[in-house]
Amino acid sequence: MKIGLVSLGCSKNLVDSELMLGLLREHGYESSDDPSEATVLIVNSCGFIESAKTESIETLLRLAEYKHTGSCRH
């Protein structure tokens, strides 16, 4: 199964995203930089400020399209 992960926000989120991907790879998952190839899409974000919330919502809506046009199922 291929995992696509988008990390938004601060550098802590990026570190957390890298840790998540490392754990997923240890359990046999592949990562993909191309969301159209991913079976599962994960968005790691924060919501402390309004602009971060807006960016998160826009990203989720954009990635949701891959449930119809890509391999994403979750």
C-alpha distances in whole Angstrom, upper triangle without the diagonal:
4,7,10,13,17,19,23,26,28,27,26,23,22,22,21,18,18,18,15,13,14,14,10,10,13,11,8,6,6,8,10,14,13,13,13,10,8,6,8,11,13,17,19,22,26,29,32,33,34,32,29,29,29,27,24,25,25,22,20,22,21,17,18,19,15,15,18,17,14,10,10,11,11
4,7,10,13,16,20,23,25,24,24,21,19,20,19,15,15,16,13,11,13,13,10,10,13,12,9,6,5,5,6,10,10,9,10,7,5,5,7,9,11,14,17,20,24,26,30,31,31,29,26,26,27,24,22,23,22,19,18,20,18,15,16,17,13,14,17,16,12,9,9,11,11
4,6,10,13,16,20,21,21,20,17,16,17,15,12,12,14,11,8,11,12,8,9,13,12,11,7,6,5,6,9,9,8,10,8,5,6,5,6,7,11,13,16,20,23,26,27,28,26,23,23,23,21,18,20,20,16,15,17,16,13,14,16,13,13,17,16,13,10,9,11,10
4,7,10,13,17,19,18,18,15,14,16,14,11,12,14,11,9,13,14,11,12,15,15,14,10,9,6,5,6,7,6,9,8,5,8,6,5,6,8,11,14,18,21,24,25,25,23,20,20,20,17,15,17,16,13,12,15,13,10,12,14,11,13,16,15,12,11,9,12,11
4,6,10,13,15,15,15,11,10,12,11,7,9,11,9,8,12,13,11,12,16,16,16,12,11,8,8,8,9,8,12,12,9,11,8,6,5,6,7,11,14,17,20,21,22,20,17,17,18,15,13,15,15,11,11,14,13,10,13,15,13,15,18,17,15,14,12,14,12
4,6,10,12,13,13,10,9,12,11,8,10,13,11,11,14,16,14,16,19,19,19,16,15,11,10,9,10,9,13,14,12,14,11,8,6,5,6,8,12,15,18,18,19,16,13,14,15,12,10,12,12,9,10,13,12,10,13,15,14,16,19,18,16,16,14,16,14
4,7,9,9,10,6,6,9,9,6,9,12,11,11,14,16,15,17,20,20,21,18,17,13,13,12,14,13,17,17,15,17,14,11,8,6,5,6,10,13,15,16,17,15,12,13,14,11,10,13,13,10,12,15,14,13,16,18,17,19,22,22,20,20,17,19,17
4,7,9,10,7,7,11,11,9,12,15,14,15,18,19,19,21,23,24,24,21,20,17,17,14,16,15,19,20,18,20,17,13,11,7,6,5,7,10,12,12,13,11,8,10,11,8,7,11,11,9,11,14,14,13,16,19,18,20,23,23,22,22,20,22,19
4,7,8,6,8,11,11,11,14,16,16,17,19,21,21,23,25,26,27,24,23,20,20,18,20,19,22,24,22,23,20,17,14,11,8,6,6,9,10,10,12,10,7,10,11,9,9,13,13,12,14,17,17,17,19,22,22,24,27,27,25,26,23,25,22
4,5,5,7,9,10,11,13,15,16,17,19,21,21,23,25,26,28,25,24,21,21,19,22,21,25,26,24,26,23,19,16,13,10,9,8,11,11,12,14,13,10,13,15,13,13,16,17,16,18,21,21,20,23,25,25,27,30,30,28,29,26,28,25
4,5,5,6,9,10,11,12,14,15,17,19,20,21,23,25,26,24,23,20,20,19,22,22,25,26,24,26,23,20,17,15,11,11,11,14,14,15,18,16,14,17,18,16,16,19,20,18,20,23,23,22,25,27,26,28,31,31,29,29,27,28,26
4,5,5,6,9,10,11,12,14,15,17,18,20,21,23,25,23,22,20,21,20,23,22,26,26,24,25,22,20,16,14,10,10,10,13,13,15,18,17,14,17,19,17,16,20,21,19,20,23,23,22,25,27,27,28,31,31,29,29,26,28,25
4,5,5,6,9,10,10,12,14,15,16,18,20,21,23,20,20,17,18,17,20,19,23,23,20,22,19,16,12,10,7,7,8,12,13,14,17,16,12,14,17,14,13,16,18,15,16,20,20,18,21,24,23,24,28,28,26,25,23,24,21
4,5,5,6,9,10,11,12,14,15,16,18,20,21,19,18,15,16,15,18,18,21,21,19,21,18,16,13,11,8,9,11,15,16,17,19,18,14,17,18,15,14,18,19,16,17,21,20,18,21,24,23,24,28,27,25,24,22,24,22
4,5,5,6,9,10,11,13,14,15,17,19,20,19,18,16,17,17,20,20,24,23,21,22,20,18,15,14,10,12,13,17,18,20,22,21,17,20,22,19,18,21,22,19,20,24,23,21,24,27,25,27,30,30,27,26,24,26,23
4,5,5,6,9,10,11,12,14,15,17,19,17,17,15,17,17,20,19,23,22,19,21,17,16,12,11,8,10,12,15,17,19,21,20,17,18,21,18,16,20,21,18,18,22,22,20,22,25,24,25,28,28,26,25,22,23,20
4,5,5,6,9,10,10,12,14,15,17,14,14,12,13,13,16,16,19,19,16,17,14,12,9,9,7,10,12,16,18,20,21,20,16,18,20,17,15,18,19,16,16,20,19,17,19,22,20,22,25,25,22,21,19,20,18
4,5,5,6,9,10,10,12,14,15,14,13,11,13,13,16,17,20,19,17,18,16,14,12,12,10,13,16,19,21,23,25,23,20,21,23,20,18,22,22,19,19,23,22,19,22,24,22,24,27,26,24,22,21,22,20
4,5,5,6,9,10,11,13,15,13,14,13,15,16,19,19,23,21,18,19,17,16,13,14,12,14,16,20,22,24,26,25,21,23,25,22,20,23,24,21,21,25,24,22,24,26,24,25,29,28,25,24,22,23,20
4,5,5,6,9,10,11,13,11,12,11,13,15,17,17,20,19,15,16,13,13,10,11,10,13,16,19,21,24,25,24,21,21,23,21,18,21,22,19,18,22,22,19,21,23,21,22,26,26,23,21,18,19,17
4,5,5,6,9,10,11,9,9,7,10,12,15,15,18,16,13,14,12,12,10,12,11,15,18,21,24,26,27,26,22,23,24,22,19,22,22,19,19,22,21,18,20,22,20,21,24,24,21,19,17,18,16
4,5,5,6,9,10,9,10,9,13,14,18,18,21,19,16,17,15,15,14,16,14,18,20,24,26,28,30,29,25,26,28,25,23,25,26,23,22,26,25,22,24,26,24,24,28,27,24,22,20,21,20
4,5,5,7,9,9,11,11,15,17,19,19,22,20,17,17,15,15,14,16,15,18,21,24,26,29,30,29,26,26,28,26,23,26,27,23,23,26,26,22,24,26,24,24,28,28,24,22,20,21,18
4,5,5,7,5,8,8,12,15,17,16,19,16,13,13,12,13,12,14,14,18,21,24,27,29,30,29,26,26,28,25,22,24,25,22,21,24,23,20,21,24,21,21,24,24,21,18,17,17,15
4,5,5,5,6,7,11,14,16,17,19,16,14,14,13,15,14,17,17,21,24,27,29,31,33,31,28,28,30,27,25,27,27,24,23,26,25,22,23,25,22,22,26,25,21,19,18,19,18
4,6,7,9,11,15,18,20,21,23,20,17,17,16,18,17,20,19,23,25,29,31,33,35,34,30,31,33,30,27,30,30,27,26,29,28,25,26,28,25,26,29,28,25,22,21,21,20
4,6,9,12,15,18,20,20,22,19,16,15,14,17,16,19,19,23,26,29,31,34,35,34,31,31,32,30,27,29,30,26,25,28,28,24,25,27,24,24,27,27,23,20,19,19,18
4,7,10,13,17,18,18,20,16,14,14,14,16,16,20,20,24,27,30,33,35,36,35,31,32,33,30,28,29,30,26,25,28,27,23,24,26,22,22,25,25,21,18,18,18,17
4,7,10,13,15,15,16,13,11,10,10,12,13,16,17,21,24,28,30,32,33,32,28,28,30,27,24,26,26,23,22,24,23,19,21,22,19,19,22,22,18,15,14,15,14
4,7,10,12,12,14,11,9,10,10,12,13,16,17,21,25,28,30,32,33,31,28,28,29,26,24,25,25,21,21,23,22,18,20,21,18,18,21,20,16,14,14,15,15
4,7,9,10,12,9,8,10,10,10,11,13,15,18,22,25,28,29,30,28,24,25,26,22,20,22,22,18,18,21,19,16,18,19,16,17,20,19,15,13,13,15,15
4,5,7,9,7,6,9,10,10,11,13,15,18,22,25,28,29,29,27,24,24,24,21,20,21,20,17,17,19,17,14,16,17,13,15,18,16,13,11,12,15,15
4,6,9,8,8,12,12,10,12,13,15,17,21,24,26,27,27,24,22,23,22,19,18,20,18,15,16,18,15,13,16,16,13,16,18,16,13,13,13,16,16
4,5,6,7,11,11,10,12,14,16,19,22,25,28,28,27,25,23,23,22,19,18,19,18,14,15,16,13,11,14,13,10,13,15,13,10,10,11,15,15
4,5,5,8,9,7,10,11,14,17,20,23,26,26,25,23,21,21,20,17,16,16,15,12,12,13,10,7,10,10,7,10,12,10,8,8,8,11,12
4,6,8,10,10,13,15,18,20,24,26,29,29,28,26,24,24,23,20,19,19,17,14,14,14,11,9,11,9,6,9,10,7,4,6,7,11,12
4,7,9,10,13,16,18,21,25,27,31,31,31,28,26,26,25,22,21,21,20,17,16,17,15,12,13,13,9,11,12,10,6,6,7,11,13
4,5,6,10,13,16,19,22,25,28,29,28,27,24,24,24,21,19,19,19,15,14,16,14,10,12,12,9,10,12,11,8,6,6,9,9
4,7,10,13,16,20,23,25,29,30,30,28,25,25,25,22,20,20,20,17,15,16,15,12,12,13,9,9,12,12,8,5,4,6,7
4,7,10,13,16,20,22,25,27,26,25,22,21,22,20,17,17,18,15,13,15,14,10,11,13,10,9,13,13,11,8,5,6,5
4,7,10,13,16,19,22,23,23,22,19,18,18,16,13,14,14,11,9,12,11,8,9,11,9,9,13,13,11,10,7,8,7
4,6,10,13,16,19,20,21,19,16,16,17,14,11,13,14,10,9,12,12,9,11,14,12,13,16,17,15,14,11,12,9
4,6,10,12,15,17,17,16,12,12,13,11,8,10,11,8,7,11,11,9,11,14,13,14,18,18,16,16,13,14,12
4,7,10,13,15,16,15,11,12,14,11,9,12,13,10,10,14,14,13,15,18,17,18,22,22,20,20,17,18,15
4,7,10,11,12,11,8,8,11,9,6,10,12,10,10,14,15,14,16,19,19,20,23,24,22,22,19,20,17
4,6,8,10,10,6,7,10,10,8,11,13,12,13,16,17,17,18,22,22,23,26,27,26,26,23,23,20
4,6,7,8,6,5,9,9,8,10,13,13,13,16,18,18,19,22,23,24,27,28,27,28,24,25,22
4,7,9,7,7,11,12,11,13,16,16,17,19,21,21,23,26,27,28,30,31,31,31,28,29,25
4,6,5,7,9,10,11,13,15,16,17,19,20,21,23,25,27,28,30,31,31,32,29,30,27
4,5,5,6,9,10,11,12,14,15,17,18,20,21,23,25,27,29,30,30,31,28,29,26
4,5,5,6,9,10,11,12,14,15,16,18,20,22,24,25,27,28,28,29,27,28,26
4,5,5,6,9,10,10,12,14,15,16,18,21,22,23,26,26,26,27,24,25,23
4,5,5,6,9,10,11,12,14,15,16,19,21,22,24,25,25,26,23,24,21
4,5,5,6,9,10,11,12,14,15,17,20,21,23,23,24,25,23,24,22
4,6,5,6,9,10,11,12,14,16,18,20,21,22,22,23,21,22,20
4,5,5,6,9,10,11,12,15,16,17,20,20,20,21,18,20,17
4,5,5,6,9,10,10,13,15,16,18,19,19,21,18,19,17
4,6,5,6,9,10,11,14,15,17,17,18,20,17,19,18
4,5,5,6,8,10,12,14,16,16,16,17,15,17,15
4,5,5,6,9,10,11,14,15,15,16,13,14,12
4,6,5,7,10,11,12,13,14,16,13,15,14
4,5,6,8,10,11,11,12,14,12,15,14
4,5,6,8,10,10,10,11,9,11,11
4,5,6,8,9,10,11,8,10,9
4,5,6,6,8,10,9,11,12
4,5,5,4,7,6,8,10
4,6,6,7,5,6,8
4,6,8,8,9,11
4,7,8,11,13
4,6,9,11
4,6,9
4,6
4
